[in-house]
Amino acid sequence: MTNRTLNLDDALYGYLLEVSLRESPLLARLREETLALPMARWQVAPEQGQFLALLVKLIGARRILEVGTFTGYSALCMAAELPEDGRLLCCDLPGDYNAIARRYWAEAGVAERIELRLGPALDTLATLADGAFDLAFIDADKANYPVYLEEALRLVRPGGLILFDNVLWSGRVLEVEPESEDTRAIQALNRALRDDARVDLSLLPLGDGLTLCRKR
């Protein structure tokens, strides 16, 4: 027994992956291709993608919103667990990596379930109907995290899930007077969520920190 979360060194992390990761060869290939990109750090951890897929199954999600898609790894994990008439709306900015995402979605046979809208995410979110989604995964520009929270609370149905990635920010959330706007925004989100009566809350030390909210 232990009364706090363990630190994972490389050996223990490797064991975690060995005994629990069910990553398909296609997902592994996508992750390898992404690692060669300059922005590879934007990629979610494979165990995190698997966790997202499990959440989709657990709540029976049919409509998912993703803000920040990159090469499409997390989107592929979630879309693969949607029913055939389920839909995933992805919001991202134009970039060369969009083509990588689309290529893997097509190869996996889930492209018809995914709509990728390119442009500022807040502009896209403003066009969407209240309560239209079962789950929202936010992994985009950190400076807008507090704004994305309010939009997600509008867009996700009661009982639905809202997830924020990178909420531990590689430890930079501990900075007392951060110069980075991104760091300040993540700190503000974390503090606000702690006392937000609109959600049930758990911050998980998964990947770079994943906050899981259930909309009440």
PASEBA-1860 file (N, C-alpha, C; in nm, 3 decimals):
! residues 216
1> MTNRTLNL> 0.084/-0.120/0.000/0.000/0.000/0.000/0.088/0.125/0.000 ~ 0.035/0.231/-0.056/0.107/0.359/-0.054/0.005/0.471/-0.045 ~ 0.044/0.577/0.023/-0.052/0.687/0.044/-0.029/0.803/-0.051 ~ 0.050/0.782/-0.156/0.068/0.884/-0.259/0.106/0.818/-0.391 ~ 0.089/0.893/-0.499/0.119/0.841/-0.632/0.268/0.816/-0.647 ~ 0.303/0.703/-0.708/0.442/0.668/-0.730/0.506/0.756/-0.838 ~ 0.635/0.779/-0.825/0.713/0.834/-0.936/0.750/0.718/-1.028 ~ 0.740/0.740/-1.159/0.773/0.636/-1.255/0.910/0.663/-1.316
9> DDALYGYL> 1.008/0.581/-1.283/1.135/0.590/-1.355/1.120/0.514/-1.487 ~ 1.223/0.514/-1.569/1.212/0.453/-1.701/1.177/0.305/-1.693 ~ 1.235/0.236/-1.596/1.209/0.093/-1.584/1.064/0.064/-1.547 ~ 1.011/0.140/-1.452/0.873/0.117/-1.409/0.774/0.161/-1.517 ~ 0.807/0.271/-1.586/0.721/0.314/-1.697/0.721/0.208/-1.808 ~ 0.837/0.152/-1.837/0.844/0.047/-1.936/0.761/-0.073/-1.897 ~ 0.762/-0.107/-1.768/0.679/-0.218/-1.720/0.531/-0.187/-1.737 ~ 0.493/-0.063/-1.705/0.354/-0.021/-1.722/0.308/-0.045/-1.866
17> LEVSLRES> 0.390/-0.003/-1.962/0.354/-0.022/-2.102/0.351/-0.170/-2.138 ~ 0.446/-0.246/-2.086/0.457/-0.387/-2.121/0.334/-0.467/-2.079 ~ 0.282/-0.436/-1.962/0.173/-0.519/-1.909/0.034/-0.462/-1.936 ~ 0.025/-0.340/-1.991/-0.108/-0.282/-2.006/-0.138/-0.224/-2.143 ~ -0.037/-0.187/-2.220/-0.064/-0.117/-2.345/-0.110/-0.214/-2.453 ~ -0.222/-0.183/-2.517/-0.277/-0.264/-2.626/-0.275/-0.185/-2.756 ~ -0.167/-0.120/-2.782/-0.155/-0.033/-2.899/-0.149/-0.117/-3.027 ~ -0.233/-0.082/-3.124/-0.233/-0.153/-3.251/-0.108/-0.118/-3.331
25> PLLARLRE> -0.067/-0.203/-3.426/0.047/-0.170/-3.512/0.028/-0.037/-3.585 ~ -0.096/-0.007/-3.624/-0.122/0.120/-3.693/-0.097/0.238/-3.601 ~ -0.145/0.232/-3.479/-0.122/0.340/-3.383/0.028/0.354/-3.352 ~ 0.095/0.241/-3.338/0.239/0.246/-3.312/0.313/0.313/-3.428 ~ 0.272/0.283/-3.549/0.336/0.343/-3.667/0.309/0.494/-3.671 ~ 0.187/0.534/-3.638/0.156/0.677/-3.632/0.240/0.747/-3.527 ~ 0.256/0.684/-3.414/0.336/0.745/-3.307/0.482/0.757/-3.350 ~ 0.534/0.656/-3.419/0.672/0.662/-3.467/0.690/0.773/-3.569
33> ETLALPMA> 0.596/0.787/-3.661/0.606/0.893/-3.762/0.599/1.030/-3.696 ~ 0.515/1.043/-3.594/0.502/1.170/-3.525/0.629/1.207/-3.451 ~ 0.699/1.108/-3.396/0.822/1.134/-3.321/0.930/1.200/-3.406 ~ 0.920/1.187/-3.537/1.020/1.246/-3.626/0.993/1.394/-3.654 ~ 0.879/1.445/-3.608/0.843/1.584/-3.636/0.903/1.678/-3.530 ~ 0.927/1.804/-3.567/0.982/1.900/-3.470/0.890/1.922/-3.350 ~ 0.760/1.907/-3.369/0.663/1.930/-3.262/0.618/1.800/-3.197 ~ 0.704/1.699/-3.199/0.666/1.567/-3.149/0.617/1.570/-3.005
41> RWQVAPEQ> 0.661/1.669/-2.928/0.618/1.678/-2.787/0.468/1.701/-2.775 ~ 0.402/1.741/-2.883/0.256/1.761/-2.879/0.181/1.628/-2.874 ~ 0.248/1.519/-2.904/0.184/1.388/-2.909/0.143/1.340/-2.770 ~ 0.022/1.288/-2.756/-0.018/1.230/-2.628/0.057/1.098/-2.606 ~ 0.071/1.058/-2.481/0.134/0.930/-2.449/0.041/0.816/-2.491 ~ 0.097/0.702/-2.530/0.011/0.593/-2.578/-0.086/0.541/-2.472 ~ -0.042/0.537/-2.346/-0.134/0.491/-2.241/-0.246/0.592/-2.219 ~ -0.220/0.718/-2.251/-0.324/0.819/-2.240/-0.427/0.801/-2.351
49> GQFLALLV> -0.381/0.772/-2.472/-0.475/0.743/-2.580/-0.563/0.625/-2.548 ~ -0.504/0.523/-2.488/-0.582/0.404/-2.450/-0.684/0.438/-2.342 ~ -0.648/0.527/-2.250/-0.741/0.569/-2.145/-0.858/0.646/-2.205 ~ -0.830/0.733/-2.301/-0.937/0.808/-2.368/-1.034/0.712/-2.437 ~ -0.978/0.611/-2.502/-1.064/0.513/-2.570/-1.153/0.440/-2.471 ~ -1.097/0.407/-2.355/-1.177/0.340/-2.252/-1.289/0.429/-2.202 ~ -1.262/0.558/-2.184/-1.367/0.650/-2.139/-1.481/0.657/-2.241 ~ -1.446/0.658/-2.369/-1.549/0.659/-2.474/-1.641/0.538/-2.457
57> KLIGARRI> -1.581/0.423/-2.432/-1.661/0.302/-2.411/-1.744/0.310/-2.284 ~ -1.683/0.357/-2.176/-1.750/0.357/-2.046/-1.876/0.442/-2.045 ~ -1.872/0.555/-2.113/-1.991/0.642/-2.110/-2.079/0.624/-2.233 ~ -2.042/0.533/-2.321/-2.121/0.512/-2.442/-2.127/0.636/-2.529 ~ -2.016/0.706/-2.543/-2.014/0.833/-2.617/-2.050/0.811/-2.763 ~ -2.128/0.903/-2.817/-2.164/0.903/-2.959/-2.119/1.030/-3.029 ~ -2.100/1.136/-2.952/-2.057/1.265/-3.008/-1.941/1.316/-2.925 ~ -1.827/1.334/-2.989/-1.705/1.376/-2.920/-1.651/1.503/-2.985
65> LEVGTFTG> -1.596/1.590/-2.902/-1.530/1.712/-2.947/-1.384/1.706/-2.905 ~ -1.294/1.731/-2.999/-1.151/1.739/-2.967/-1.099/1.875/-3.012 ~ -1.034/1.946/-2.921/-0.972/2.075/-2.952/-0.822/2.055/-2.944 ~ -0.758/2.053/-3.060/-0.615/2.024/-3.069/-0.595/1.879/-3.111 ~ -0.564/1.855/-3.237/-0.564/1.719/-3.292/-0.426/1.673/-3.337 ~ -0.343/1.764/-3.387/-0.207/1.734/-3.432/-0.210/1.622/-3.536 ~ -0.135/1.514/-3.518/-0.131/1.408/-3.619/-0.241/1.303/-3.602 ~ -0.332/1.328/-3.509/-0.454/1.248/-3.503/-0.450/1.122/-3.419
73> YSALCMAA> -0.349/1.106/-3.331/-0.337/0.983/-3.251/-0.454/0.970/-3.154 ~ -0.478/1.072/-3.073/-0.587/1.063/-2.976/-0.722/1.053/-3.046 ~ -0.737/1.125/-3.156/-0.863/1.117/-3.231/-0.887/0.976/-3.283 ~ -0.781/0.911/-3.332/-0.795/0.775/-3.381/-0.832/0.679/-3.268 ~ -0.769/0.698/-3.152/-0.804/0.613/-3.037/-0.951/0.624/-3.002 ~ -1.003/0.746/-3.000/-1.142/0.767/-2.961/-1.239/0.726/-3.070 ~ -1.210/0.762/-3.195/-1.300/0.732/-3.305/-1.317/0.582/-3.325 ~ -1.212/0.506/-3.296/-1.220/0.360/-3.313/-1.322/0.297/-3.219
81> ELPEDGRL> -1.355/0.366/-3.110/-1.450/0.312/-3.012/-1.591/0.369/-3.029 ~ -1.610/0.458/-3.123/-1.743/0.510/-3.149/-1.827/0.409/-3.227 ~ -1.959/0.411/-3.208/-2.043/0.330/-3.296/-2.037/0.384/-3.438 ~ -2.086/0.308/-3.532/-2.072/0.348/-3.673/-2.137/0.483/-3.702 ~ -2.243/0.516/-3.629/-2.308/0.645/-3.651/-2.255/0.753/-3.557 ~ -2.151/0.720/-3.480/-2.091/0.820/-3.392/-2.006/0.918/-3.470 ~ -1.982/1.033/-3.411/-1.906/1.136/-3.480/-1.809/1.205/-3.384 ~ -1.693/1.239/-3.439/-1.588/1.311/-3.367/-1.557/1.437/-3.446
89> LCCDLPGD> -1.573/1.552/-3.381/-1.540/1.680/-3.442/-1.406/1.726/-3.388 ~ -1.308/1.742/-3.476/-1.174/1.785/-3.438/-1.150/1.929/-3.482 ~ -1.094/2.008/-3.393/-1.062/2.149/-3.421/-0.911/2.166/-3.415 ~ -0.853/2.221/-3.521/-0.709/2.246/-3.522/-0.679/2.354/-3.624 ~ -0.555/2.401/-3.622/-0.508/2.499/-3.718/-0.448/2.427/-3.839 ~ -0.445/2.493/-3.954/-0.385/2.430/-4.072/-0.236/2.403/-4.049 ~ -0.191/2.286/-4.095/-0.051/2.250/-4.083/-0.023/2.125/-4.164 ~ 0.104/2.099/-4.192/0.139/1.980/-4.269/0.093/1.852/-4.200
97> YNAIARRY> 0.083/1.857/-4.066/0.045/1.737/-3.990/-0.101/1.698/-4.012 ~ -0.184/1.790/-4.065/-0.324/1.754/-4.093/-0.332/1.635/-4.188 ~ -0.244/1.634/-4.288/-0.246/1.526/-4.387/-0.208/1.393/-4.324 ~ -0.118/1.395/-4.227/-0.081/1.271/-4.157/-0.203/1.215/-4.085 ~ -0.274/1.301/-4.014/-0.393/1.257/-3.942/-0.494/1.194/-4.037 ~ -0.523/1.264/-4.145/-0.624/1.214/-4.239/-0.581/1.080/-4.300 ~ -0.452/1.065/-4.328/-0.403/0.941/-4.388/-0.423/0.822/-4.295 ~ -0.393/0.841/-4.168/-0.408/0.729/-4.073/-0.555/0.702/-4.042
105> WAEAGVAE> -0.636/0.807/-4.035/-0.779/0.784/-4.013/-0.839/0.701/-4.126 ~ -0.797/0.733/-4.249/-0.848/0.658/-4.364/-0.801/0.513/-4.360 ~ -0.674/0.492/-4.326/-0.620/0.357/-4.320/-0.690/0.275/-4.213 ~ -0.728/0.341/-4.103/-0.797/0.271/-3.993/-0.945/0.249/-4.022 ~ -0.997/0.309/-4.127/-1.137/0.293/-4.161/-1.233/0.375/-4.076 ~ -1.183/0.484/-4.015/-1.269/0.567/-3.930/-1.285/0.709/-3.984 ~ -1.235/0.735/-4.103/-1.237/0.872/-4.156/-1.378/0.929/-4.166 ~ -1.476/0.844/-4.194/-1.613/0.893/-4.209/-1.674/0.937/-4.076
113> RIELRLGP> -1.615/0.893/-3.966/-1.666/0.933/-3.835/-1.604/1.065/-3.786 ~ -1.503/1.114/-3.856/-1.427/1.230/-3.807/-1.442/1.347/-3.903 ~ -1.472/1.463/-3.846/-1.472/1.589/-3.920/-1.362/1.677/-3.863 ~ -1.269/1.720/-3.948/-1.161/1.808/-3.907/-1.190/1.948/-3.957 ~ -1.212/2.040/-3.864/-1.236/2.180/-3.899/-1.111/2.260/-3.868 ~ -1.059/2.327/-3.971/-0.935/2.401/-3.958/-0.963/2.550/-3.941 ~ -0.898/2.610/-3.841/-0.918/2.751/-3.810/-0.914/2.769/-3.660 ~ -0.922/2.893/-3.612/-0.922/2.915/-3.467/-1.035/2.837/-3.400
121> ALDTLATL> -1.001/2.759/-3.300/-1.099/2.670/-3.238/-1.217/2.747/-3.179 ~ -1.190/2.861/-3.118/-1.299/2.936/-3.055/-1.403/2.980/-3.158 ~ -1.359/3.007/-3.281/-1.455/3.042/-3.386/-1.543/2.923/-3.419 ~ -1.483/2.804/-3.425/-1.561/2.683/-3.452/-1.657/2.653/-3.338 ~ -1.608/2.663/-3.215/-1.693/2.630/-3.100/-1.814/2.721/-3.092 ~ -1.798/2.845/-3.132/-1.909/2.941/-3.126/-2.025/2.901/-3.216 ~ -2.000/2.816/-3.314/-2.106/2.775/-3.408/-2.180/2.650/-3.362 ~ -2.138/2.590/-3.251/-2.192/2.460/-3.211/-2.304/2.474/-3.109
129> ADGAFDLA> -2.394/2.377/-3.110/-2.513/2.382/-3.026/-2.482/2.339/-2.883 ~ -2.554/2.399/-2.788/-2.539/2.363/-2.647/-2.571/2.215/-2.626 ~ -2.492/2.151/-2.540/-2.521/2.013/-2.501/-2.509/1.911/-2.611 ~ -2.433/1.942/-2.716/-2.429/1.855/-2.833/-2.332/1.739/-2.819 ~ -2.247/1.738/-2.717/-2.140/1.638/-2.708/-2.146/1.560/-2.577 ~ -2.099/1.437/-2.586/-2.088/1.350/-2.469/-1.952/1.365/-2.401 ~ -1.850/1.402/-2.478/-1.714/1.411/-2.427/-1.638/1.517/-2.504 ~ -1.557/1.595/-2.432/-1.469/1.694/-2.495/-1.328/1.674/-2.443
137> FIDADKAN> -1.233/1.668/-2.534/-1.092/1.654/-2.499/-1.020/1.780/-2.546 ~ -0.962/1.854/-2.451/-0.898/1.982/-2.481/-0.747/1.966/-2.470 ~ -0.678/1.987/-2.582/-0.532/1.972/-2.585/-0.476/2.069/-2.688 ~ -0.508/2.198/-2.670/-0.469/2.298/-2.768/-0.393/2.411/-2.699 ~ -0.405/2.532/-2.751/-0.332/2.647/-2.697/-0.369/2.669/-2.550 ~ -0.269/2.661/-2.466/-0.293/2.660/-2.322/-0.344/2.795/-2.271 ~ -0.307/2.903/-2.336/-0.350/3.035/-2.291/-0.502/3.047/-2.290 ~ -0.570/2.970/-2.373/-0.716/2.976/-2.381/-0.785/2.868/-2.298
145> YPVYLEEA> -0.712/2.795/-2.215/-0.775/2.688/-2.137/-0.894/2.737/-2.053 ~ -0.884/2.848/-1.981/-1.002/2.892/-1.905/-1.123/2.922/-1.995 ~ -1.098/2.973/-2.114/-1.209/2.999/-2.208/-1.265/2.867/-2.261 ~ -1.176/2.775/-2.293/-1.222/2.644/-2.340/-1.307/2.573/-2.234 ~ -1.276/2.593/-2.108/-1.358/2.534/-2.003/-1.502/2.582/-2.012 ~ -1.520/2.712/-2.025/-1.656/2.766/-2.032/-1.729/2.717/-2.156 ~ -1.658/2.710/-2.268/-1.720/2.660/-2.391/-1.755/2.512/-2.376 ~ -1.665/2.434/-2.317/-1.692/2.291/-2.299/-1.811/2.268/-2.207
153> LRLVRPGG> -1.823/2.348/-2.102/-1.937/2.334/-2.013/-2.069/2.365/-2.084 ~ -2.064/2.452/-2.182/-2.183/2.481/-2.262/-2.212/2.368/-2.360 ~ -2.109/2.309/-2.417/-2.126/2.216/-2.528/-2.146/2.072/-2.486 ~ -2.102/2.036/-2.366/-2.114/1.897/-2.319/-2.242/1.880/-2.239 ~ -2.309/1.770/-2.260/-2.435/1.742/-2.191/-2.410/1.715/-2.043 ~ -2.512/1.732/-1.958/-2.498/1.691/-1.818/-2.463/1.542/-1.809 ~ -2.366/1.512/-1.724/-2.318/1.376/-1.713/-2.206/1.342/-1.809 ~ -2.178/1.434/-1.904/-2.070/1.413/-1.998/-1.935/1.448/-1.938
161> LILFDNVL> -1.828/1.417/-2.012/-1.692/1.434/-1.963/-1.618/1.545/-2.037 ~ -1.537/1.619/-1.961/-1.448/1.721/-2.016/-1.308/1.688/-1.967 ~ -1.213/1.678/-2.060/-1.076/1.644/-2.024/-0.980/1.750/-2.073 ~ -0.885/1.786/-1.987/-0.780/1.882/-2.022/-0.644/1.813/-2.010 ~ -0.563/1.825/-2.115/-0.430/1.767/-2.115/-0.327/1.870/-2.069 ~ -0.211/1.820/-2.025/-0.095/1.903/-1.989/-0.118/1.990/-1.866 ~ -0.201/1.947/-1.775/-0.233/2.033/-1.661/-0.124/2.034/-1.553 ~ -0.025/1.948/-1.564/0.092/1.956/-1.475/0.209/2.027/-1.543
169> WSGRVLEV> 0.201/2.038/-1.677/0.288/2.128/-1.755/0.436/2.107/-1.724 ~ 0.474/1.978/-1.716/0.614/1.941/-1.688/0.668/2.007/-1.561 ~ 0.580/2.030/-1.466/0.619/2.089/-1.339/0.619/2.240/-1.337 ~ 0.597/2.304/-1.451/0.602/2.450/-1.455/0.485/2.514/-1.381 ~ 0.383/2.436/-1.349/0.271/2.489/-1.271/0.315/2.530/-1.131 ~ 0.434/2.487/-1.088/0.485/2.524/-0.956/0.552/2.661/-0.954 ~ 0.572/2.721/-1.069/0.637/2.852/-1.074/0.552/2.956/-1.000 ~ 0.617/3.038/-0.920/0.545/3.136/-0.837/0.500/3.256/-0.919
177> EPESEDTR> 0.586/3.308/-1.001/0.550/3.421/-1.086/0.591/3.389/-1.230 ~ 0.517/3.303/-1.296/0.555/3.258/-1.430/0.547/3.371/-1.533 ~ 0.645/3.374/-1.621/0.643/3.470/-1.729/0.553/3.424/-1.843 ~ 0.537/3.293/-1.856/0.461/3.237/-1.967/0.311/3.253/-1.946 ~ 0.243/3.305/-2.047/0.097/3.316/-2.043/0.033/3.179/-2.037 ~ 0.094/3.082/-2.105/0.040/2.946/-2.101/0.043/2.890/-1.959 ~ 0.156/2.908/-1.892/0.167/2.857/-1.755/0.065/2.924/-1.664 ~ 0.050/3.055/-1.676/-0.047/3.126/-1.592/-0.189/3.076/-1.618
185> AIQALNRA> -0.220/3.047/-1.744/-0.355/3.001/-1.778/-0.383/2.862/-1.721 ~ -0.284/2.773/-1.727/-0.303/2.640/-1.670/-0.318/2.648/-1.519 ~ -0.237/2.732/-1.456/-0.252/2.751/-1.312/-0.391/2.803/-1.278 ~ -0.440/2.898/-1.356/-0.573/2.954/-1.331/-0.681/2.849/-1.349 ~ -0.669/2.767/-1.453/-0.766/2.661/-1.476/-0.767/2.563/-1.359 ~ -0.648/2.518/-1.318/-0.640/2.420/-1.210/-0.702/2.472/-1.081 ~ -0.672/2.596/-1.047/-0.728/2.653/-0.924/-0.879/2.671/-0.934 ~ -0.925/2.715/-1.050/-1.069/2.738/-1.068/-1.147/2.607/-1.060
193> LRDDARVD> -1.094/2.501/-1.121/-1.165/2.374/-1.123/-1.177/2.312/-0.985 ~ -1.078/2.335/-0.901/-1.082/2.274/-0.767/-1.211/2.307/-0.694 ~ -1.261/2.429/-0.709/-1.379/2.473/-0.635/-1.501/2.494/-0.725 ~ -1.498/2.442/-0.848/-1.607/2.465/-0.943/-1.720/2.365/-0.915 ~ -1.831/2.414/-0.866/-1.943/2.327/-0.829/-2.016/2.270/-0.950 ~ -1.978/2.313/-1.070/-2.044/2.263/-1.191/-1.991/2.128/-1.236 ~ -1.881/2.082/-1.175/-1.819/1.957/-1.220/-1.776/1.872/-1.102 ~ -1.769/1.740/-1.127/-1.695/1.648/-1.042/-1.555/1.638/-1.103
201> LSLLPLGD> -1.454/1.620/-1.019/-1.317/1.647/-1.064/-1.217/1.542/-1.016 ~ -1.124/1.506/-1.107/-1.005/1.430/-1.069/-0.891/1.470/-1.161 ~ -0.778/1.508/-1.100/-0.658/1.538/-1.178/-0.568/1.416/-1.169 ~ -0.541/1.354/-1.283/-0.466/1.230/-1.289/-0.322/1.256/-1.334 ~ -0.223/1.194/-1.269/-0.084/1.209/-1.312/-0.054/1.117/-1.430 ~ -0.128/1.136/-1.537/-0.117/1.054/-1.658/-0.060/1.141/-1.768 ~ 0.044/1.094/-1.835/0.110/1.179/-1.933/0.167/1.302/-1.864 ~ 0.132/1.419/-1.914/0.176/1.546/-1.855/0.069/1.603/-1.762
209> GLTLCRKR> -0.016/1.515/-1.710/-0.126/1.557/-1.623/-0.254/1.568/-1.703 ~ -0.355/1.494/-1.663/-0.484/1.492/-1.733/-0.594/1.518/-1.631 ~ -0.668/1.626/-1.650/-0.782/1.656/-1.564/-0.909/1.600/-1.624 ~ -0.980/1.525/-1.543/-1.105/1.462/-1.582/-1.219/1.527/-1.506 ~ -1.312/1.587/-1.579/-1.429/1.653/-1.520/-1.557/1.586/-1.569 ~ -1.648/1.565/-1.478/-1.784/1.520/-1.515/-1.876/1.638/-1.492 ~ -1.945/1.678/-1.599/-2.038/1.790/-1.587/-2.160/1.747/-1.506 ~ -2.191/1.822/-1.402/-2.304/1.788/-1.319/-2.435/1.828/-1.385
END
